[in-house]
Amino acid sequence: MERTPLIGNLMRSNQQDEEGQASVGDHPIFLRAAHSPWRFLSQNTLGYIRGAVLTYMIVAASMLINYKAKHQVDDHSPWRIPFQFSTVTWFLLLLYHIMVFCWTITHMHWPDIDAYDTRWKSRVLRFMSPPEQRPDSRRHFYFSLFYTVTHVFALMNVTHYWTVLVPNGHDHWPSKGGDSGGEDSGFFVVFDDCDKNPLKGVMPSGWFPIFCLFNLYVFPAIITLLETTVLNSIRRPEPVPSHLLGTVLSVVLYLVYGALGAKATGHSPFFWMDEDELGGNDKVAGSCALFILLSLAKFSLLHGLIGMRESVSEGSHPN
């Protein structure tokens, strides 16, 4: 069994199409995830960048766990944390970056691994290497959907926080008196109280909560922008209807997961999922529908970002 050679090797022997990829058949999405479309970014440099990003995320994740468990003012059980949307978003991002870092490094240094070598080193390298993309396999679609959902969730997490949580006073930014709102909140209310200003009294409270909130509600958008435009050459998700449906179903699955978490912990992930707080099931259903619509908007944004990168990188690789 032979693994697909490096994209650079294919480029030397075949006519190139957009993003410097060979026109004789498309490359597997697993290889595209491990290769930048930009010629100025060598594979070695890409490996260092991915290593630095992953190291930062692992360190930040440990700090976020500490922050959520010990520093957020909340009377509810710590078991609420796994059900929070920001936690799910970070878990998906961290899992994705672990995968692509391993693929980038192994495919650069060990592109051809003997499938019948039973030594532990070979077994570990095969496990860390990009999967083979067989014509009869659906693994490429599942990874493409995972890639899409992960980054749609990241964009949703940031947008929802700044347009929903902060205006409703559920921002957890330090404020005068040290009080703050709940983890997740409801839909689209403008500021009507200066005490809800997320920047009020931040500096005296120290750097740690600010750093953690930056990583929870700003960093996911930054890393999504960097990932989709610079670090990989994954094409726009196709077929679009299947990816769109998969994204919507993933959001619905999260809402069900969050509802189960509310039953188990007594604390809803979002206040707009709390019937007692909103005053009716119809309002909860309407808020859930708006959350699903937000996912559609972020899917469109992600699709546009990838399309923009494809167009620009195609222009940078003239035939």
N, C-alpha and C positions, 0 to 999 in steps of 0.2 A: 504494500500500500504506500503510495507516494502522496505527500502533501503538496498543495498548490505552491509554486515558487513565489518569490517576492514579486510584488507589483512592478518594481523597478526592472527586474529581469524580463518581464513580459513586455515592458515598454520598449526595450532595446530591439526586440525582434518583431514587433507588430506595429501596424499603423495605429496612431493614437487618435482617440476621440476626446470628448470633453474631460477636463480634470486630468489630462495626461494618461488616461486609462486606455488599454488596448481595445480596439474596435472589434476584434475577433472574439465575440462573446464577452459578457459582462463578468466582472470579478465578484466573488462571494462577498456578501455583506460583512462577514466576519473579518475579511481582509481589509475592507474599506474602513471598518471601525478602527483598525490599527494603523492606518496610513493617512497622512495629511495630503490634501490636494495641492498644496503649495510647494513649489520647488525649492524655495528658500529655506524650508523647514525640513532638514534632513531627518532620516529615521532615527539616528542616534540622538539628535536634539529632541525629537518628539518623545523618545523614551525617557529622557531626563525630565521633560516638562510633565509627562504623565506621572512619573515617580514623585515629583514635587507636589503636584496636585493631590495625589492619593495620600501622601504623608500629611499634608495640611488637613485633609478631610478626616483622617483617622484621629489626629490630635484634636481637631475641633469637635468631632463627634463625642469623644470622651468628655470634653468640657461641657458640651450641650446636655449630656446625660446628667452630669453633676448639677448643672444649672436648673434643669427641669425638675429634678428630684429634691433639691435642697434650697434653691434660691427663689423660685417663683412662689409668690404669696398665694396659697390655695389650700383650702381646708379639705379638699377631696383626696381620695386615695391616690398614692403614686401609681397605682395600676391603670390610671387614666392615660398615662403617658404613651403606651403603645398604640392607643386608639386615636391619638391626635394626628391631624393631617400633616403637620410639619414633621412629625416623627416618621410617618410612612414615606413622605417625600425624601427625607434624608436617607432612609434605609435603601430606597430604590437607587438614589444617586450613588451612594457608597458601593452598593453591589455592582452597578454598572461600571464604575471606575476601577474596581478591583479586577473585573473581567477584562476590560480593554487594556489595562496596564499589563496584565499577564500575557495577553495575546500579542501586544506590541513587542515586548521583550523576547518572548520565546520565538516569535516568527522572524525576528531580526537575527538572533544568535543561533537558533536551532530550527531552521526551516524544514529540514528533512530528518524525521525521527523514525527509527526502525520500529514498525508496528509489532514486531515479534520479540523485541528486546524486553526481557522480564526483569531487568535490574530496576531497583527503586528509582534511580535517577531518571531513567527513561519513562517509567510510569508517571512520575510527577510531571515531567516535561510534556508528555502527551495530554495529561489532564489540564495543564495550563495553556496548551496551544489552541489556536483557533479551530473550531470544529470543521470537519469536511462538509461541503455543501453538495449533497447528492441530489440528482434530479427528482427522485421520488420522496425526498424528505421535506417536511414542513418546518424544519428547525430554523431556516432562514426567515420565514414569515414570523415565527414566534419571537425571534430575537428582534426583528424589525418592529413588531408591536411593542415589545418590552422597551426598546429604545424610544419609541414615540410616546408611550404612556409615561415613562420616567420623566421626560423633559416637558411634557404637557403638565404633569403634576407640579413640577418645579416652577413653571411660569404661573400656574394657578395659585400656588402657595404664596408667592410674592404679591401677586395682584390682589388676591383675596385679603391679605393682611392690610395692605395700604389703602384699599378702597372700601373695606368692610369692617375689619376689626378696629383699626385706629379711629375712624370716625365715630364708632359706637362706644369707644372707651374701653375696649377689650384688647389693649395693646401691650401690656406688661412693660412699657417703658417706665423707668423710675420717675416718680413725680413727687412734688412736695408732700411730705408726710409719709412717703414710702409706700403708698397704696398703688394698686394697679388693677386692671381688669382681668377677666378670665382669659383662657387660652385662645378660644375661637369664638367668633361672634356673628352678628347678623348683617343684613343687607342695606348698604347705601344710605347712611344718614350723615348729614353734614355736621361739622362741629357746632355745638350750641353751648359748650361749657369750656372755659379756658383751662379747667383742671384736666381736660382730656387731651390737651396738647402734648404729643409724644416727646417733644423736645424740652418741655418745661422741667427744670431741675435735674437734667441728666448728668451734667459734669460732676456735681458733688457726690454722686452715688458710686463713682469708681468706674473702671474700664470694663470689668468682667461682664456685667449684664449687657452693656452696650455691644461688646464683642460678640456675645452669644446671640443677641437679637439681630445683629448684622448677619451672622451666619445662618440664622433661621429664616430671615425674611428679606435678605438682599442677595447674599451669596448664591442661592440656587439660580437666580436669573442670570447672574454674571457667568457662572460656570456653564449654563445652558448656551448662552451666546458664544462663549469661547469654544465649546465643544462642537456646536453645529456649524460654525463658520471657519474654524481654524484646525481643530485637532483631528477631524475625521473626514472622509470623503463619501460618507453614506448618502445615497440619493434620496430624493423625496419619496415618502412611503407610498408604495403601490401594491395592490390596488387600493385606491383612496377609500372607497366605501367600506372595505373590510377593516382598514385601520381606523376609520372614523367610528364604525360600530364597536370595534374593540375598545377604543378609548372611552366611549360613552358607557359601555358595559363595565369597564374598570372603575369609572366614577360611581356608577350605581352600586357596584360591589363594595366600594369604600363606604358609601352611605349606609349600606346594610351592616357592614363591619362596625361603623361608628355607632349605629343604633344598638347593636349587640353590646358594644362597650358601655353605652349609657345604661343598659339594663344591668350589666355586671358591676359597674362602679358607682352608679347613681349620678354620673356627670356626663352630659352630652358633649361631644367634640366641638360642636358649634351651638351657640345659643339659639339659633334659628331652627335647630332640631328639637328644641325643648317645647313641647306643647303647652306646658303651664306658663312659660315665659311669653310665648307668642300669643296664646289665647285661642288656639284652635288648630285642628289637623289640617284644615285648608291652607292656613298660612305656612305651616311646616312644609306641606306639599309644594306650595308656590316657591318657597325658598330653595327647596331641593331642585326644582325645575330651573331656577336661575343659576344654581351651581353647575348643573349639567350644561346649560347654555354657555357658561364661562369656559367650560372645557372645550366646547366647539370653537369658541373664539381663539383660545390658545392653540388648538390644533391648527387653525388657519394661520396663526402667527408663526408657528414652528415650520409649517409647510412653506411659508413665504421666505423665512430665513434660509432654509436649505436651498430653495430655488434661487435666491439671490446669490448665494455662494457658488452654486453650480454655474450661473451665468457669468459671474466675474472670473472664476477660475478657468472656465472654458476660454474666455478671452485672453487669459495669460498664457495659454498653451496653443499658439498658432501652429497649424499643420505645416 
